């Protein structure tokens, strides 16, 4: 094998294909950008898009947040380089609605917080994809975000107890919620810091944890707002991270 052939083979071996949803991006150098993608196969992927910040970039618009893309990557020592991008879904209806964009930003931010590099993320990817598709189809409101956050907690293994006391397992008198204790608690097991819930909030949370995201409808009443607040505080407590986009959505 000639040196030229060996070099060509090495280059081909360094190329790989992947797909994912763009979570975010940030400037890198004068004209490049680092793009963060959630891949079902590779988890969180960070890759450089060279020249993407130039006005004549051939694929800059395809690497915007929320886009579902197909990628060809050249594997580097520290960061991969994106050599080709094909757009699979761009969710145009979602982008035309500010509330939907804010909800999508919350979903993306939460997924970004839990995704790990180099670890397959099939369930997390599918959850985020279903969330974006629900927004694209016109769903929205606090209930959709609450349902997404509860399902996210389940994906990472910290789903709250919602139908029985997190401490004793009883199913009656579930009037309080403990963020540190793992969910609803009965009056007999209430601990310091547990908050009292409005009547109906526990049932609302339990229903939203079960329902498919595509079937979540409406939900703009006081119960919906309180349920979203509980889900937010629970997820933030267990992620040890403040969700900026969700704060904007609540306002």
Secondary structure, 3 states (H helix, E strand, C coil): CCHHHHHHHHHHHHEEEEEEEEEEEEEECCCEEEEEEEECCCEEEEEEECCCCCCCCCCHHHHCCCCEEEEEEECCCCCEEEEEEEEEECCHHHHCCHHHHHHHHHHHHHHHHHCCECCCCHHHHHHHHHHHHHHHCCCCCHHHHHHHHHHHHHHCCCCCECCCCCCCCCCCCCCEEECCCCEEECCCCCCCCCEECCCCHHHHHHHHHHCCHHHCCCCCCHHHHHHHHHHHHHHHHHHCCCCHHHHHHHC
